[in-house]
Amino acid sequence: MNAGFLLSANLDALFDAYLLSFDETGTLRVSAAVSMEERVRLGLNEGQKLRWVDAKHQPYLHAHRMKCAWLAA
């Protein structure tokens, strides 16, 4: 798998903790466990997207989303 994402430190930490992920189009998805106050402080915006998502990223993003239990809820 090839992830190839360069994320800011705050996004990377939340991504690694499975508190945020990205959908098939690269749109940011954030767990409800991250409060609105924390989202504002961390600069997380509604509709925020990865600049580039290639087909080879899809398996990695899908596997990551499957580990985000909050997405299944």
N, C-alpha and C positions, 0 to 999 in steps of 0.2 A: 504494500500500500504506500501511496505517496501523499502525505498530508500537504506539505509545502506552504503552510500558513504562517505568516509573520504577524503575530498579534501583540498588542500592547500588553504590558505586564499585568494590568488589572483584568483584561479579557482572558489572557493566558491562564491566570490563576483560577478564575471561575470556570473556564473550559476544562482544565485539569481536574477540578473538583466536581465536574458534571453538573454545575449550576447554570451553565449556559451552553447552548449549542447553536447550530445553524441548520436551517432547512435546506431542501434541494436547490433552492435558488440563491442560497447564501444569506438569507435574512436571519438576523439575530433572534433567537428564542431564549428567554430568560426564565428561570424557575421562580415561582411565587415566594420561595424562601429568601429571595433577594428583595428586600423592601424597596418601596418607591424612593425613600430617602437615600438608600444605598445606591440605587440606580443613578440618581441625579448626581450624587457625589462621585461616582465612578465614570460618569459621562456616557452612560448607556442610554441610547435614544431609540424610541419606537421607529421601526422600519430601517434601522441600521443594517447595512449589508457588507459582506465581503466584497472587495473590488473585483475579484476574479474567481470564478469557480469553473473548473474544468471537469470533464467527464471522469477523469482518473481520480478526482477528489471524492466522487460520490460514494464509493464503497467505504472510505474512511469516515465520511460524515454520517453515513447510515449506521455504521458500527458504533460511532460515538453516541448518536441519538438513542440507540437501543440500550445504552448504559445509563441514560437519563430517565430514571423511573418516573419522574414527575411529568414527562411527556406522554406517558401511557395513561396517566390519570384523567 
